[in-house]
Amino acid sequence: MSEYNIPTNESEFEQNFAQKKPLMNPTEAYFESARCLYCYDAPCIAACPTGIDIPLFIKQIHTQNLTGSAKTIFEANWLGNACGKVCPTGVLCEGACVYNHQNAPPIQIGRLQNFATHDAIEKNTPLFQIGTDNGRKVAIIGSGPAGIACACELRTMGYQVDIFEAKEKPTGLTIHGVAAYKITNEEVLDELNYLTNQLNLNFICNHSIENEKQVDDLEKKYDAIFLGIGLGPTATFDLTKKEKNNVVGAVEFIEELRAKHHALKVPAKVVVIGGGNTAMDAASQAARLGANTVTLVYRRTKEKMGAYGFEYTLAISAGVDSIFNAQPVEILGNSEATGVKFIKTKASNGKLEYIEGSEFELDADLVIMATGQSKHDQFLSLINELELDDKKRIKVNNQFQTSNSKYFSGGDAINGGAEVVNAAYDGKMAAKGIHQWLNGNE
């Protein structure tokens, strides 16, 4: 049973979707920063994909040098504010904090990071400058974290950069696919506007690239191209027999929620199929929108789920029920889904087997499929000599350069789906790879 009432206005929506990591006030930040031990070979730095000097930025907060602290963060991670909110810090920097070995709570690194970067954004503190124009142009395809980080890094080195985005607004999954209780739309866009104003980023939105002529034109116009295209829509498999109005993908559900807030209504009974972090986000958010029952169903055991433990706990605390070892067989109903038929499973010699005669049904007014995301096969097929691996991910070398030397890539397109912070790192390093390649350096 959901723990939440149906939100009828923005205030009630914000209450249901209260931020997991609320902004610290100066007193909280001062005392929390005082706890840091400034470890030699700090394990928190090693655990951060972007390698932020965490003890340094915390020391700068404690000495009230917020400008210096924000610069330390942004110099390592162009999405420093967003990552302070959405990163799974409990399994990254905070998970590596030495306090975990002393029966004491780890330093709240994510909230401190957000405190410093939010201050810079709010005050529009100038931290970066556009590099001297070097006469070269780079196209960025996709305006998610990887694309934004690549563009920012290139601008500081003097490149002209155009960022092409198929959707109406930039920022990729940061605004379209991250749970609303992790970061607000305003915070995402405020950070983007902050970077755009300093580095004069040029976004070309509502511009999808769909044919070979468009690709040829880009290759002629630009010296290098970065593919930050992420992943496609939710992957589907044949359960429905035919399309049903109330069967949606988890990513699409989250995107609609981020756009509509309390205007998005969910019915009484929701079934979420999947066991990853996106499934947890979808289930938790359906509960926070006031669904009477939200049932999460995964085909394997709880221990085999791809989701972080804390994400599962968050969903359960919102009132989500869970069923394990159940494989969906069919979505019931005609034009509208009325339920889902499952069969129980067991593991045998490492393989999943069905238990004969164990079928059961769950009633559902809405079925959310969190079954992974498809790849952009059709788009990638337009690019000559672009090699993909056996999972249809773009193959890159250690400079993030693809088999077609003019193209570089990073983020979910090369790793199949990871965190915002991983994409931010990839984009930054790909920019360095582009710079080295265009200047003839190995």
C-alpha positions as a printed Julia matrix, in Angstrom:
442×3 Matrix{Float64}:
  0.0     0.0     0.0
  1.4     3.39   -1.03
  2.48    5.73    1.76
  1.46    8.79   -0.26
 -1.72   10.67   -1.13
 -2.39   11.76   -4.7
 -0.73   15.2    -5.21
 -3.22   17.74   -6.57
 -0.91   20.76   -6.87
  2.79   21.59   -7.16
  3.21   22.06   -3.41
  1.84   18.59   -2.68
  3.98   17.16   -5.48
  7.12   18.69   -3.96
  6.16   17.28   -0.58
  5.75   13.76   -2.0
  8.96   14.1    -3.99
 11.06   15.73   -1.26
 14.72   15.74   -2.24
 16.86   12.82   -1.03
 19.79   15.19   -0.58
 18.37   18.58    0.46
 20.58   21.64    0.2
 22.66   22.26    3.31
 22.6    25.63    5.03
 25.95   27.32    5.82
 25.98   26.11    9.43
 25.36   22.49    8.4
 28.08   22.71    5.76
 30.57   24.26    8.21
 30.13   21.54   10.83
 29.99   18.68    8.32
 33.15   19.89    6.58
 34.89   20.01    9.98
 34.52   16.21   10.23
 36.79   15.49    7.26
 40.12   13.89    8.19
 41.85   15.0     4.95
 43.22   11.51    4.42
 46.53   10.91    2.7
 45.75    9.02   -0.53
 42.09    9.72    0.22
 39.99    6.69   -0.8
 37.06    8.98   -1.65
 39.06   10.48   -4.53
 39.87    7.05   -5.93
 36.18    6.1    -5.7
 35.04    9.17   -7.69
 34.94    8.42  -11.45
 35.91   12.03  -12.18
 38.68   12.11   -9.53
 37.51   15.26   -7.73
 39.96   16.33   -5.01
 37.35   15.83   -2.31
 39.44   16.66    0.78
 40.52   19.9    -0.9
 37.04   21.11   -1.77
 35.8    20.19    1.72
 38.69   22.12    3.3
 37.82   25.09    1.09
 34.23   24.97    2.31
 35.39   24.87    5.93
 37.64   27.91    5.38
 34.69   29.69    3.67
 36.39   29.7     0.28
 33.26   28.64   -1.6
 34.5    29.99   -4.93
 37.65   27.91   -4.67
 35.63   24.88   -3.62
 33.26   25.17   -6.59
 36.2    25.57   -8.96
 37.91   22.48   -7.58
 34.73   20.5    -8.25
 33.87   21.89  -11.68
 37.46   21.58  -12.95
 37.15   17.82  -12.43
 33.46   17.39  -13.22
 31.51   19.78  -15.45
 28.26   18.41  -13.98
 29.47   18.86  -10.41
 26.21   20.18   -9.04
 23.98   17.53  -10.62
 26.36   14.75   -9.57
 26.3    15.98   -5.99
 22.57   15.24   -6.06
 22.15   12.18   -8.31
 25.37   10.2    -7.78
 25.05    6.95   -5.8
 27.5     8.42   -3.29
 26.86    5.57   -0.87
 28.62    3.17   -3.23
 31.17    5.7    -4.54
 32.89    8.46   -2.53
 30.89    8.15    0.68
 31.06    4.38    0.47
 34.86    4.67    0.47
 35.02    7.13    3.4
 37.24    5.85    6.22
 34.54    6.64    8.77
 32.73    3.53    7.51
 35.44    1.5     9.27
 34.97    3.35   12.55
 31.24    2.79   13.17
 30.61    6.42   12.31
 28.55    7.91    9.47
 30.62    8.88    6.41
 31.13   12.5     5.44
 28.12   13.74    3.45
 30.3    14.42    0.42
 27.45   14.7    -2.09
 25.59   17.33   -0.09
 28.79   19.31    0.53
 29.56   19.17   -3.19
 26.06   20.41   -3.96
 26.41   23.18   -1.36
 29.55   24.62   -2.95
 28.43   24.36   -6.57
 24.94   25.65   -5.81
 26.49   28.75   -4.25
 28.5    29.44   -7.43
 25.47   28.88   -9.66
 23.19   31.04   -7.52
 25.71   33.91   -7.47
 26.7    33.34  -11.12
 30.32   33.25   -9.98
 32.65   33.36  -13.02
 35.01   30.4   -12.9
 35.91   29.64  -16.52
 36.8    31.4   -19.75
 36.48   30.47  -23.4
 39.87   29.59  -24.87
 41.41   31.56  -27.73
 39.65   30.56  -30.95
 41.75   27.92  -32.7
 39.65   27.92  -35.88
 38.37   24.36  -35.5
 34.8    23.14  -35.08
 33.41   20.09  -33.31
 29.85   18.7   -33.48
 28.36   17.1   -30.4
 25.48   14.7   -31.09
 23.38   14.48  -27.94
 23.14   16.97  -25.09
 23.27   14.62  -22.15
 25.99   14.69  -19.49
 28.67   13.28  -21.81
 27.9    15.78  -24.56
 27.75   18.75  -22.2
 31.04   17.81  -20.51
 32.75   17.34  -23.88
 31.46   20.69  -25.13
 32.55   22.58  -21.99
 36.05   21.13  -22.08
 36.42   21.9   -25.79
 35.27   25.5   -25.32
 37.99   26.13  -22.74
 40.49   24.97  -25.39
 39.19   27.36  -28.04
 37.0    25.1   -30.19
 33.77   26.2   -31.81
 31.14   23.69  -30.71
 27.59   22.98  -31.83
 25.47   20.6   -29.73
 22.69   18.81  -31.62
 19.72   17.51  -29.62
 16.68   15.63  -30.95
 14.46   16.63  -28.01
 12.99   20.02  -27.2
 15.37   20.62  -24.26
 18.98   19.64  -23.58
 20.51   17.68  -20.65
 19.51   14.15  -21.69
 18.53   11.76  -18.91
 19.55   14.26  -16.22
 16.22   15.99  -16.77
 14.34   13.32  -18.72
 15.24   10.12  -16.9
 16.37   10.77  -13.3
 13.83   10.42  -10.49
 12.26   13.71   -9.41
 13.17   13.14   -5.76
 16.88   13.1    -6.68
 17.07   16.45   -8.46
 14.57   19.08   -9.59
 14.16   20.34  -13.15
 15.18   23.8   -11.96
 18.49   22.59  -10.54
 19.4    20.78  -13.75
 18.59   23.77  -15.95
 20.22   26.27  -13.59
 23.53   24.4   -13.83
 23.22   24.15  -17.61
 22.47   27.88  -17.92
 25.42   28.66  -15.65
 27.81   26.74  -17.89
 26.19   28.06  -21.06
 26.57   31.68  -20.0
 30.27   31.27  -19.19
 31.24   29.17  -22.19
 28.68   30.3   -24.77
 27.43   26.8   -25.48
 25.35   26.56  -28.66
 22.46   24.06  -28.5
 20.54   23.14  -31.64
 17.43   21.4   -30.28
 14.59   19.6   -32.07
 17.23   18.47  -34.54
 17.38   14.72  -35.09
 19.89   13.21  -37.52
 18.11   10.59  -39.6
 19.83   10.11  -42.95
 23.22    9.76  -44.64
 23.09   13.23  -46.18
 22.86   14.82  -42.73
 25.81   12.72  -41.57
 27.82   13.66  -44.69
 27.08   17.35  -44.1
 28.31   17.09  -40.51
 31.5    15.34  -41.57
 32.24   18.05  -44.13
 31.48   20.95  -41.78
 33.18   19.75  -38.6
 36.73   18.68  -37.81
 35.57   16.05  -35.29
 32.26   14.65  -34.04
 31.4    13.4   -30.55
 28.62   10.83  -30.16
 26.9    11.35  -26.82
 23.68    9.72  -27.94
 23.0     7.63  -24.84
 20.46    4.84  -25.17
 17.14    4.59  -26.97
 13.59    3.89  -25.75
 12.7     1.03  -23.45
 13.45   -2.35  -25.01
 10.35   -4.47  -25.53
  9.63   -8.14  -25.92
  6.49   -9.91  -27.09
  4.24  -10.01  -24.03
  1.37   -7.85  -25.19
  0.34   -9.67  -28.38
 -0.77   -6.22  -29.48
 -0.24   -2.67  -28.29
 -2.1    -1.67  -25.14
 -2.67    1.93  -24.05
 -1.65    1.46  -20.43
  1.65   -0.36  -20.98
  4.6     2.07  -20.87
  8.37    2.0   -20.69
  9.97    3.03  -17.39
 12.19    5.68  -18.99
  9.2     7.11  -20.86
  7.13    7.11  -17.66
  9.85    8.97  -15.76
 10.26   11.47  -18.6
  6.54   12.22  -18.63
  6.52   12.62  -14.85
  9.43   15.07  -14.98
  7.5    17.14  -17.51
  4.02   17.03  -15.97
  4.6    16.63  -12.2
  1.23   16.44  -10.39
 -0.65   16.65  -13.69
  0.43   13.07  -14.4
 -2.16   10.75  -12.88
 -1.55    7.1   -12.12
 -4.31    4.53  -11.62
 -4.93    2.42   -8.53
 -2.94   -0.71   -9.4
  0.54   -0.48  -10.92
  2.85   -3.35  -11.82
  6.53   -2.63  -12.56
  8.53   -5.32  -14.34
 12.3    -5.23  -13.84
 15.09   -5.27  -11.28
 17.4    -2.37  -12.13
 17.73    1.13  -10.72
 15.28    2.48  -13.31
 12.68   -0.04  -12.13
 13.16    1.17   -8.56
 12.78    4.81   -9.63
  9.63    4.06  -11.63
  8.05    2.05   -8.8
  8.91    4.59   -6.11
  7.59    7.46   -8.2
  4.35    5.66   -9.02
  3.83    5.22   -5.27
  4.62    8.88   -4.64
  1.99    9.83   -7.21
 -0.59    8.09   -5.01
 -1.17    4.68   -6.62
 -2.98    2.38   -4.18
 -0.68   -0.55   -4.88
  2.64   -0.71   -6.71
  4.1    -4.18   -7.2
  7.66   -4.66   -8.41
  8.26   -8.03  -10.07
 11.68   -9.43  -10.98
 12.45  -12.72  -12.66
 15.41  -13.63  -10.42
 16.18  -13.38   -6.7
 16.5   -10.14   -4.78
 20.28  -10.69   -4.57
 20.54  -10.87   -8.37
 18.88   -7.52   -8.98
 20.95   -4.94  -10.8
 19.62   -2.16   -8.57
 21.6    -0.77   -5.67
 20.35   -1.97   -2.3
 19.55    1.55   -1.14
 17.4     2.15   -4.23
 15.35   -0.96   -3.42
 15.02    0.14    0.21
 13.84    3.57   -0.93
 11.13    1.99   -3.11
  9.95   -0.32   -0.33
  9.83    2.6     2.12
  7.51    4.39   -0.32
  5.06    1.49   -0.04
  6.14   -0.63   -3.01
  5.55   -4.4    -2.77
  7.98   -6.84   -4.41
  7.82  -10.32   -5.88
 10.94  -12.24   -6.91
 11.52  -15.29   -9.08
  8.59  -14.49  -11.34
  8.88  -14.21  -15.14
  6.2   -12.28  -17.05
  4.47  -14.46  -19.62
  1.66  -12.3   -20.98
  0.08   -8.91  -20.47
 -3.63   -9.56  -20.2
 -6.47   -7.54  -21.7
 -7.49   -6.23  -25.1
 -6.94   -2.56  -25.88
 -6.27   -1.9   -22.18
 -4.07   -4.02  -19.94
 -6.0    -5.6   -17.1
 -3.17   -7.56  -15.54
  0.0    -9.57  -16.06
  0.42  -13.33  -16.1
  3.62  -14.65  -14.52
  5.3   -18.01  -14.02
  7.54  -18.74  -11.05
 11.23  -19.41  -11.69
 14.2   -21.08  -10.07
 17.93  -21.17  -10.78
 19.4   -24.45  -11.9
 23.1   -24.74  -12.75
 23.23  -20.98  -13.19
 20.3   -20.93  -15.61
 16.77  -19.71  -15.04
 14.09  -22.38  -15.25
 10.32  -22.15  -15.14
  8.39  -24.09  -12.49
  5.68  -26.01  -14.3
  2.13  -25.27  -13.15
  3.16  -22.2   -11.1
  1.47  -19.53  -13.22
 -0.31  -16.7   -11.42
 -1.86  -13.35  -12.37
 -1.64   -9.83  -10.95
 -4.32   -7.24  -11.66
 -2.95   -4.03  -13.17
 -4.34   -0.73  -14.42
 -0.85    0.35  -15.51
  2.11   -1.82  -16.48
  5.56   -0.21  -16.45
  8.26   -2.12  -18.34
 11.73   -1.52  -16.87
 13.34   -4.04  -19.21
 16.39   -2.09  -20.32
 16.85    0.35  -23.17
 17.37   -0.3   -26.85
 20.4     0.97  -28.8
 20.37    3.56  -31.59
 21.07    0.95  -34.27
 19.51    2.83  -37.16
 21.42    6.04  -36.49
 24.75    4.28  -35.95
 24.33    2.39  -39.23
 24.57    5.75  -41.05
 28.22    6.18  -39.98
 30.81    4.4   -42.09
 33.33    2.04  -40.48
 31.88    2.46  -36.99
 32.53   -0.69  -34.99
 30.15   -1.93  -32.29
 30.71   -4.7   -29.76
 28.5    -7.76  -29.37
 26.11   -5.74  -27.18
 25.81   -3.02  -29.84
 27.85   -0.53  -27.8
 30.2     1.82  -29.63
 33.8     0.61  -29.39
 36.39    3.24  -28.43
 40.08    3.3   -27.6
 41.68    4.85  -24.51
 41.29    8.31  -26.09
 37.55    7.65  -26.55
 38.09    7.57  -30.33
 36.0     5.17  -32.41
 37.09    2.98  -35.31
 36.11    5.87  -37.59
 38.86    8.3   -36.56
 36.7    11.41  -36.98
 34.25   10.19  -34.34
 34.63   10.02  -30.58
 32.09    8.77  -28.07
 31.31    8.4   -24.37
 28.57    7.79  -21.82
 25.84    5.2   -22.12
 26.53    4.71  -25.83
 29.84    3.01  -24.95
 29.1     1.51  -21.52
 25.52    0.35  -22.04
 24.15    2.39  -19.16
 25.98    3.77  -16.12
 25.84    6.91  -13.94
 25.76   10.6   -14.82
 29.23   10.93  -13.29
 30.64    8.28  -15.64
 29.25   10.14  -18.63
 30.69   13.43  -17.37
 34.12   11.81  -17.11
 33.87   10.26  -20.58
 32.88   13.54  -22.2
 35.72   15.46  -20.59
 38.32   12.86  -21.53
 36.96   12.54  -25.06
 37.46   16.28  -25.48
 41.09   15.83  -24.53
 41.31   12.96  -27.02
 39.83   15.12  -29.76
 42.33   17.89  -28.97
 45.28   15.49  -29.1
 44.09   13.9   -32.36
 43.49   17.21  -34.12
 46.91   18.42  -33.04
 48.66   15.27  -34.23
 49.62   14.0   -30.77
 49.41   10.38  -29.65
